[in-house]
């Protein structure tokens, strides 16, 4: 046991030490960065596409359609995000892909509300009325004039959303609902290392630092 513990200690051959199975923690953290960034981008992409379509449709057309769409968004907002994500993964089954879908759905209201408010401001602008006057169709106006003018707040929200999605996915993986072993996802690494917090704290520290820094 003493020899096994010495093999886990960070050293020149193993900068972040090794885990209980002798796997290099540095290599797993670096490889896990690719997984976590992919999860963040795909999850935000799902939320961005669905949320933007819902928000711009509700804001531009308004009326009963807009009310119906936004009441659906309010229902999603009524649930705490992590609990809703756990519910979705429990229905779909544990796994990295299902975790990305769950995180994407949970974050749809953020983009829907953002696009709706921005669309309501743009809808009454003179250049939109000018487009109507020359016979431009509604969807042409939405994709040609409305969405391009929503890019600035969207870029800011997407940047923040990627970090939040990585954190939420790590939380699901820590609970055993995200990436499954032996996939070196940072949340999964934390879950596997929690039993060694006293004897080998570096196995927890470095994946945790990676999540914090990203």
C-alpha positions as CSV (number, residue, x, y, z in Angstrom):
1,X,0.0,0.0,0.0
2,X,2.8,2.4,0.8
3,X,4.4,1.8,-2.5
4,X,1.1,2.3,-4.3
5,X,0.7,5.6,-2.5
6,X,4.2,6.7,-3.6
7,X,3.4,6.0,-7.2
8,X,0.4,8.3,-6.9
9,X,2.4,11.3,-5.6
10,X,3.1,14.1,-8.2
11,X,6.6,13.9,-9.5
12,X,8.7,14.7,-12.6
13,X,7.5,11.6,-14.5
14,X,3.9,12.3,-13.5
15,X,3.3,16.0,-13.0
16,X,-0.2,15.6,-11.5
17,X,0.6,12.2,-10.0
18,X,-1.4,9.0,-10.8
19,X,-4.7,7.8,-9.6
20,X,-5.6,4.6,-7.8
21,X,-5.3,2.6,-11.0
22,X,-1.9,4.0,-11.9
23,X,-3.3,6.3,-14.7
24,X,-1.5,9.6,-15.2
25,X,-3.8,12.4,-13.9
26,X,-2.1,15.1,-16.1
27,X,-2.9,13.1,-19.3
28,X,-6.4,12.5,-18.2
29,X,-7.0,16.2,-17.3
30,X,-5.6,17.3,-20.7
31,X,-7.7,14.7,-22.5
32,X,-10.7,15.7,-20.5
33,X,-10.4,19.3,-21.6
34,X,-11.4,18.2,-25.1
35,X,-14.5,16.4,-23.8
36,X,-15.5,19.3,-21.5
37,X,-15.1,22.0,-24.2
38,X,-17.0,19.8,-26.7
39,X,-19.8,19.4,-24.1
40,X,-19.9,23.1,-23.5
41,X,-20.1,24.0,-27.1
42,X,-22.7,21.4,-28.1
43,X,-24.9,22.1,-25.1
44,X,-24.8,25.9,-25.7
45,X,-25.4,25.2,-29.4
46,X,-28.6,23.3,-28.6
47,X,-29.8,26.0,-26.3
48,X,-28.9,28.7,-28.7
49,X,-30.7,27.3,-31.7
50,X,-33.9,26.3,-29.9
51,X,-34.0,29.3,-27.6
52,X,-33.3,31.8,-30.4
53,X,-36.1,30.3,-32.6
54,X,-38.6,30.4,-29.8
55,X,-37.6,33.9,-28.6
56,X,-37.6,35.6,-32.0
57,X,-40.8,33.9,-33.0
58,X,-42.5,35.0,-29.8
59,X,-41.2,38.5,-30.0
60,X,-41.8,39.1,-33.7
61,X,-45.3,37.6,-34.1
62,X,-46.6,38.1,-30.6
63,X,-50.3,37.4,-30.0
64,X,-51.5,34.0,-28.8
65,X,-48.5,32.2,-30.4
66,X,-46.1,34.4,-28.4
67,X,-48.0,33.9,-25.2
68,X,-48.1,30.1,-25.7
69,X,-44.3,29.9,-26.4
70,X,-43.4,32.1,-23.4
71,X,-45.6,30.2,-21.0
72,X,-43.8,27.1,-22.0
73,X,-40.5,28.9,-21.2
74,X,-41.9,30.0,-17.9
75,X,-42.7,26.3,-17.1
76,X,-39.1,25.4,-17.7
77,X,-37.9,28.3,-15.5
78,X,-40.2,27.1,-12.7
79,X,-37.8,24.2,-12.1
80,X,-34.3,24.6,-10.6
81,X,-31.9,24.0,-13.5
82,X,-29.9,21.2,-12.0
83,X,-33.0,19.3,-10.9
84,X,-34.5,19.7,-14.3
85,X,-31.3,18.4,-15.9
86,X,-31.3,15.4,-13.5
87,X,-34.9,14.7,-14.4
88,X,-34.2,14.8,-18.2
89,X,-31.2,12.5,-17.9
90,X,-33.1,10.1,-15.7
91,X,-35.7,9.9,-18.4
92,X,-33.2,9.6,-21.3
93,X,-30.7,7.5,-19.4
94,X,-27.2,8.3,-18.1
95,X,-24.5,9.2,-20.6
96,X,-22.5,12.1,-22.0
97,X,-24.8,12.7,-25.0
98,X,-28.0,12.7,-22.9
99,X,-26.3,15.1,-20.4
100,X,-25.5,17.5,-23.3
101,X,-29.1,17.3,-24.4
102,X,-30.4,17.9,-20.9
103,X,-28.0,20.9,-20.3
104,X,-29.1,22.3,-23.7
105,X,-32.8,22.1,-22.8
106,X,-32.3,23.6,-19.4
107,X,-30.6,26.7,-20.9
108,X,-33.2,27.3,-23.6
109,X,-35.1,29.8,-21.5
110,X,-32.0,32.1,-21.2
111,X,-31.8,32.6,-25.0
112,X,-35.5,32.6,-25.5
113,X,-36.0,35.5,-23.1
114,X,-33.0,37.3,-24.4
115,X,-34.1,37.1,-28.1
116,X,-37.7,37.9,-27.3
117,X,-36.8,41.2,-25.5
118,X,-34.3,42.2,-28.2
119,X,-36.8,41.4,-31.0
120,X,-39.5,43.5,-29.3
121,X,-37.1,46.4,-29.3
122,X,-36.1,45.9,-33.0
123,X,-39.6,45.2,-34.3
124,X,-40.7,48.8,-34.1
125,X,-37.5,50.2,-35.6
126,X,-37.8,52.2,-38.9
127,X,-35.6,49.8,-40.9
128,X,-38.0,47.0,-40.1
129,X,-41.0,49.1,-41.2
130,X,-39.0,50.0,-44.4
131,X,-38.5,46.3,-45.1
132,X,-42.2,45.7,-44.7
133,X,-43.0,48.5,-47.0
134,X,-41.0,47.0,-49.9
135,X,-42.8,43.7,-49.5
136,X,-40.2,41.6,-47.5
137,X,-41.7,38.5,-45.9
138,X,-41.7,37.9,-42.1
139,X,-39.1,35.2,-42.1
140,X,-36.8,37.1,-44.5
141,X,-37.0,40.1,-42.1
142,X,-36.3,37.8,-39.1
143,X,-33.2,36.2,-40.6
144,X,-31.9,39.2,-42.6
145,X,-32.6,42.0,-40.2
146,X,-33.6,40.8,-36.7
147,X,-31.1,38.0,-35.9
148,X,-28.0,39.9,-37.2
149,X,-28.9,42.8,-34.9
150,X,-29.1,40.3,-31.9
151,X,-25.6,39.1,-32.3
152,X,-23.9,41.3,-29.7
153,X,-26.0,40.2,-26.6
154,X,-25.9,36.6,-28.0
155,X,-22.1,36.5,-28.1
156,X,-21.9,37.7,-24.5
157,X,-24.4,35.1,-23.4
158,X,-22.8,32.2,-25.3
159,X,-19.4,33.0,-23.8
160,X,-20.9,32.9,-20.3
161,X,-23.0,29.9,-21.2
162,X,-20.1,27.7,-22.2
163,X,-18.6,27.9,-18.7
164,X,-21.9,27.3,-17.0
165,X,-22.6,24.3,-19.3
166,X,-19.2,22.8,-18.4
167,X,-19.9,23.2,-14.7
168,X,-23.4,21.7,-15.0
169,X,-22.1,18.7,-17.0
170,X,-19.4,18.1,-14.4
171,X,-22.1,18.2,-11.7
172,X,-24.1,15.6,-13.6
173,X,-21.1,13.4,-14.2
174,X,-20.2,13.7,-10.5
175,X,-23.6,12.3,-9.7
176,X,-23.1,9.4,-12.2
177,X,-25.5,10.8,-14.7
178,X,-23.1,12.2,-17.3
179,X,-19.9,10.7,-18.7
180,X,-19.4,7.1,-17.6
181,X,-16.0,5.6,-16.5
182,X,-13.4,5.2,-17.8
183,X,-14.1,8.4,-19.8
184,X,-11.8,11.1,-18.4
185,X,-14.4,13.8,-18.0
186,X,-13.5,16.2,-15.2
187,X,-16.7,15.6,-13.2
188,X,-16.3,11.9,-13.5
189,X,-12.7,12.1,-12.3
190,X,-13.9,14.0,-9.2
191,X,-16.5,11.4,-8.5
192,X,-13.9,8.6,-8.8
193,X,-11.3,10.5,-6.7
194,X,-13.6,11.5,-3.8
195,X,-12.7,8.3,-1.8
196,X,-9.1,9.3,-1.8
197,X,-9.5,12.9,-0.6
198,X,-7.3,12.1,2.5
199,X,-4.7,9.8,1.0
200,X,-4.3,11.3,-2.5
201,X,-5.9,14.8,-2.6
202,X,-4.2,15.7,-5.9
203,X,-6.5,13.3,-7.7
204,X,-9.3,15.7,-6.7
205,X,-7.4,19.0,-6.8
206,X,-6.3,19.0,-10.4
207,X,-9.6,18.2,-12.1
208,X,-11.3,20.7,-9.8
209,X,-8.7,23.4,-10.7
210,X,-9.3,22.6,-14.4
211,X,-13.1,23.2,-14.0
212,X,-12.5,26.4,-12.1
213,X,-10.0,27.8,-14.6
214,X,-12.1,27.0,-17.7
